[in-house]
Amino acid sequence: MLNERTQLIIRLVSTHLVLIPVLMLVSLLVNRDTYLLLSISQSLLIILYLTGYWEFFGLKFKMIYFISLESLLLAELEWKICSKVLSHVNIVLISILLAIQLYLLFELIKVIIVIFGKSRIAYEIAFPFKQGKYLVTDGGNSKVSRLMNYHFYSGMHKRNGTNYSMLFATDIVRIDNAKKLFLPAQNEDYPIFGEKVVSPISGVVFKIENTIKDNNPYCGNYPYNTGNTIVIRNHNRYLLLGHLKMGSIKVNEGDLVKENDLLAEAGNSGYSERPHIHMQLIESNSENYWKGMGISVQFKGTNLFKNRVIDVK
């Protein structure tokens, strides 16, 4: 049985690095419906650019990789047009490839809606960190697009009845000052670990948990909870910050906090495979906020969508 780190490496390499080049190679080697294969490769490349887990490769690599593959795609298309390569017509194959392409376009439209769409209720927050360069690794309306945000469709969250409260749950990592980039083995190698977390909203500290041990990255067998957690209540809205560092919380239940007040340090506790911050805003008419409804959060008027880079100075 492969460990979690190995499984993740295989999944990342196969989906982020291998899949599209293989499709391009197939379309180059065969003369059967190759234009549709190129079109599918193009759609996959755009989707990967917008929804890939680029924290593991770096944003510089992401840009170089995208530009390189886009250039190769255009060169291959130009070569086929200039060489007057004609695809052999196969109705069954065309139907299958066309269905795949339409599905990819449908998924791409949903991604665009998550990025640019305006929710009926959206709450402007202060960013939970005061300095650094950060990346949203999952964010936006997770019911619209699982590619942008896995939380709503997660089987574990559904089984526990928490997925609606996690509708706009957001995961954040820091991407500058990294000691190591690709799946570091120690928490201290992640630049967000131990980073000071400040309050995104004003309110009363409703709940804290401060005694859960931080996980080793990609160790498997995580407890199903948000680890060391702070919940801030503002009327019938509850803002939750999870996966904090054990023993780092600076506030107590009942404390009144304001935006940008120091709360804790980022960690890797609870259901968390590597250091990051989990944040969600929930509207609930009862104190059982896990059964409430997630609310869209924005920073500077823009959705916290997946792969949004936020540079705080």
C-alpha positions in Angstrom: 0.0 0.0 0.0 1.5 3.3 -1.1 1.8 6.0 1.6 0.0 9.3 1.3 3.0 11.2 0.1 3.7 8.8 -2.7 0.1 8.7 -3.8 0.0 12.5 -4.0 3.2 12.6 -6.0 1.8 10.1 -8.5 -1.5 12.0 -8.7 0.2 15.4 -9.1 2.7 14.3 -11.7 0.1 12.4 -13.8 -2.5 15.1 -13.8 -0.3 18.3 -13.9 2.7 17.2 -15.9 1.9 14.1 -18.0 -1.7 14.1 -19.1 -1.7 17.0 -21.6 1.7 16.3 -23.2 0.5 12.7 -23.8 -2.7 13.9 -25.5 -0.7 16.2 -27.6 1.6 13.4 -28.6 -1.3 11.2 -29.5 -2.8 13.9 -31.7 0.6 14.3 -33.4 1.1 10.6 -34.2 -2.4 9.8 -35.4 -4.4 11.2 -38.2 -7.8 10.4 -36.8 -9.9 13.3 -35.5 -6.8 15.0 -34.2 -8.3 18.5 -34.2 -10.7 17.5 -31.5 -7.8 16.0 -29.6 -6.0 19.3 -29.8 -9.1 21.1 -28.7 -9.5 18.9 -25.7 -5.8 19.4 -24.9 -6.4 23.2 -25.0 -9.4 23.0 -22.8 -7.6 20.8 -20.3 -4.6 23.2 -20.3 -6.8 26.2 -19.4 -8.7 24.3 -16.7 -5.4 23.1 -15.2 -4.0 26.6 -15.2 -7.0 27.9 -13.3 -7.7 24.9 -11.0 -4.4 23.0 -10.5 -2.7 22.6 -7.2 0.3 24.9 -8.1 1.5 25.4 -4.6 3.5 22.2 -5.0 5.3 23.3 -8.1 5.5 27.1 -7.7 3.9 29.9 -9.6 7.0 30.5 -11.7 6.9 26.9 -12.9 3.2 27.2 -13.6 3.7 30.1 -15.9 6.7 28.6 -17.8 4.8 25.3 -18.1 1.6 26.9 -19.4 3.5 29.1 -21.9 5.5 26.2 -23.2 2.6 23.9 -23.7 0.5 26.7 -25.2 3.3 27.4 -27.7 3.6 23.7 -28.6 -0.2 23.4 -29.1 -0.2 26.4 -31.5 2.8 25.0 -33.3 1.2 21.6 -33.7 -2.0 23.2 -34.9 -0.1 25.3 -37.4 1.8 22.3 -38.7 -1.4 20.3 -39.2 -3.0 23.1 -41.1 0.1 23.8 -43.3 0.6 20.1 -43.9 -3.1 19.8 -44.8 -3.5 16.9 -42.5 -7.1 15.7 -42.7 -8.7 13.7 -39.9 -10.4 10.5 -40.9 -14.0 10.6 -40.0 -15.2 8.1 -37.4 -18.7 8.9 -36.1 -18.3 7.0 -32.9 -14.9 8.5 -32.0 -16.1 12.0 -33.0 -19.1 11.6 -30.8 -17.0 10.5 -27.8 -14.4 13.2 -28.3 -17.1 15.9 -28.8 -18.9 14.8 -25.6 -15.6 15.1 -23.7 -15.0 18.5 -25.1 -18.5 19.8 -24.3 -18.1 18.4 -20.7 -14.7 20.3 -20.4 -16.3 23.5 -21.6 -19.2 23.0 -19.1 -16.6 22.6 -16.3 -14.7 25.7 -17.5 -17.8 27.8 -17.5 -18.5 26.8 -13.8 -14.9 27.7 -13.0 -15.4 31.2 -14.5 -18.6 31.6 -12.5 -16.8 30.8 -9.3 -14.1 33.4 -10.1 -16.3 36.2 -11.3 -19.8 35.4 -10.0 -21.4 37.6 -7.3 -23.2 35.8 -4.6 -26.4 37.1 -3.2 -24.8 37.4 0.2 -21.1 38.3 0.3 -19.2 39.4 3.4 -16.1 41.6 3.1 -13.3 40.4 5.5 -9.9 41.5 6.5 -7.2 39.1 5.4 -6.1 36.8 8.2 -2.4 37.6 7.8 -0.6 41.0 7.9 2.4 40.4 5.7 3.5 37.9 3.0 2.4 36.4 -0.3 -0.4 33.9 0.0 -2.2 31.5 -2.3 -5.8 30.3 -2.0 -5.6 26.6 -2.6 -9.4 25.9 -2.4 -12.0 28.6 -2.5 -15.2 30.0 -4.0 -18.6 28.4 -4.3 -17.8 24.7 -3.9 -21.3 23.6 -5.0 -20.8 25.3 -8.4 -17.4 23.8 -9.1 -15.6 21.0 -7.3 -12.5 21.8 -9.3 -12.2 25.1 -7.6 -13.2 24.0 -4.1 -13.6 20.4 -2.9 -15.3 21.1 0.4 -19.0 20.8 -0.5 -18.7 17.5 -2.5 -16.3 15.9 -0.1 -17.7 12.5 0.9 -16.5 12.9 4.5 -18.1 16.3 4.9 -21.4 15.0 3.4 -21.5 12.0 5.7 -21.0 14.3 8.7 -23.6 16.8 7.5 -21.2 19.7 7.4 -20.9 20.3 3.7 -23.4 23.2 3.5 -21.6 25.1 6.2 -18.5 24.6 4.1 -20.0 25.9 0.9 -17.4 28.7 0.7 -14.8 27.3 3.0 -11.3 28.6 2.0 -7.9 27.1 2.4 -4.8 29.4 2.3 -1.0 28.7 2.2 1.9 31.1 2.1 4.1 30.8 -1.0 7.0 33.2 -0.3 10.1 32.4 1.8 9.6 28.6 1.2 12.6 26.6 2.4 11.6 23.6 0.2 8.9 23.6 -2.4 7.8 20.0 -3.3 6.1 18.3 -0.4 8.5 19.1 2.5 8.5 16.5 5.3 8.7 19.0 8.2 6.1 21.6 9.3 8.9 24.1 9.7 9.7 23.9 6.0 6.3 25.5 5.2 6.5 29.3 5.4 2.9 29.5 6.8 3.7 27.3 9.8 3.9 29.6 12.9 2.7 32.6 10.9 0.7 35.1 13.0 -3.0 34.9 12.3 -5.2 38.0 12.8 -8.9 38.4 13.0 -10.8 38.7 9.7 -13.9 40.2 11.4 -14.9 41.9 14.6 -17.0 39.9 17.1 -17.0 37.8 20.2 -14.8 34.7 20.6 -17.4 32.0 20.7 -15.3 28.9 20.9 -11.6 27.9 21.0 -9.7 24.6 20.9 -6.0 24.8 21.7 -4.7 21.4 22.7 -4.6 19.3 19.5 -1.1 18.2 18.4 0.1 19.3 15.0 0.4 16.5 12.4 3.6 15.6 10.6 3.0 16.5 6.9 1.3 13.7 4.8 1.4 11.2 7.7 -2.2 10.0 7.1 -4.8 9.0 9.7 -6.0 12.5 10.6 -8.7 13.2 13.1 -12.0 14.5 11.6 -12.0 18.0 13.0 -10.6 21.5 12.3 -7.8 21.0 14.8 -7.0 24.0 17.0 -9.8 26.3 16.2 -11.1 29.8 16.9 -14.8 30.6 16.2 -15.8 34.3 16.2 -19.4 35.2 16.5 -20.9 38.4 15.0 -24.7 38.3 15.5 -25.9 35.1 13.6 -22.6 34.7 11.7 -19.8 32.5 12.8 -16.3 32.8 11.4 -14.1 29.8 11.9 -10.3 29.6 11.6 -8.9 26.1 11.8 -5.7 24.0 11.7 -4.0 26.4 14.1 -0.7 25.6 15.9 -1.1 23.8 19.2 -1.0 26.2 22.2 -0.7 29.3 20.0 -4.2 30.8 20.6 -3.9 34.2 22.3 -7.6 34.8 23.1 -10.2 33.3 25.4 -13.9 32.5 24.9 -16.0 35.6 25.5 -13.2 38.0 24.5 -14.2 40.8 22.2 -11.9 41.0 19.2 -11.7 43.5 16.3 -10.4 43.2 12.8 -6.7 42.6 12.6 -6.3 41.7 16.3 -3.8 38.9 16.9 -5.4 35.6 17.4 -3.0 32.7 17.0 -0.4 31.1 14.8 -1.0 28.9 11.7 -0.4 25.2 12.2 -1.2 21.7 10.9 -3.7 20.3 13.3 -6.8 18.3 12.8 -7.9 17.1 9.3 -4.9 18.6 7.6 -2.2 17.0 5.6 0.2 20.0 5.5 0.3 23.4 7.2 -2.4 25.8 6.0 -5.3 27.8 7.3 -8.9 26.8 6.9 -11.4 29.7 7.0 -15.2 29.7 6.6 -18.0 32.0 7.4 -21.4 30.5 8.4 -24.8 31.9 8.8 -26.8 30.0 11.5 -29.8 30.8 13.6 -28.6 28.3 16.3 -25.3 27.8 18.0 -24.8 24.6 16.1 -23.1 26.5 13.3 -22.0 23.3 11.5 -25.6 22.9 10.4 -25.7 26.5 9.1 -25.2 27.8 5.6 -21.8 28.9 4.3 -21.5 32.6 3.2 -19.2 33.9 0.4 -16.2 35.8 1.7 -14.4 38.5 -0.2 -11.2 40.4 0.2 -11.0 43.9 -1.4 -14.3 43.2 -3.2 -13.0 40.1 -5.0 -13.9 36.4 -4.3 -11.4 34.2 -2.5 -11.3 31.8 -5.4 -8.8 29.0 -6.0 -5.3 30.1 -7.1 -5.9 33.7 -6.3 -2.6 35.2 -5.1 -2.8 37.8 -2.3 0.3 39.9 -1.6 -0.1 41.6 1.8 2.4 44.4 2.6 
